[in-house]
Amino acid sequence: APGVYQLASLLVELDTSDEASQILCADALYQMGCVEEAHKLLLLALSRNPQRSPILARLALLQLKKGFVYDGNQLLKKVIKIGETSCLLPIMEIFKDEDRKLMQTHCRFRALTILKDKQED
């Protein structure tokens, strides 16, 4: 992760608008345990393009990890509304095991809650 971070940082310096390099840099920071720095970088990338599902999904995980369930839910709703949920599977491979389980458990619980509410209606 440190080598990936160094390379991605250089790429970001060369082209500050390169979203892929920013995401790669944020992923490396996350892997190194620098969650706050990753969060700030993703927010910067999101400010340039607020409809990017890969960024929103990563931010959702970071919000869930911090215990901000409502914020995480809102970000996941945006991903679903945009309709680009295919980004979730590759992102799940990047997440650490405990975070992957957190996201899977959270999404499963929310899905069951939605289904239960619809059955009651």
Sequence and secondary structure as in RCSB ss.txt:
>XXXX:A:sequence
APGVYQLASLLVELDTSDEASQILCADALYQMGCVEEAHKLLLLALSRNPQRSPILARLALLQLKKGFVYDGNQL
LKKVIKIGETSCLLPIMEIFKDEDRKLMQTHCRFRALTILKDKQED
>XXXX:A:secstr
 HHHHHHHHHHHHH TT HHHHHHHHHHHHHTT HHHHHHHHHHHHHH TT HHHHHHHHHHHHHHT HHHHHHH
HHHHHHHT GGGHHHHHHHS HHHHHHHHHHHHHHHHHHHHHHHH 
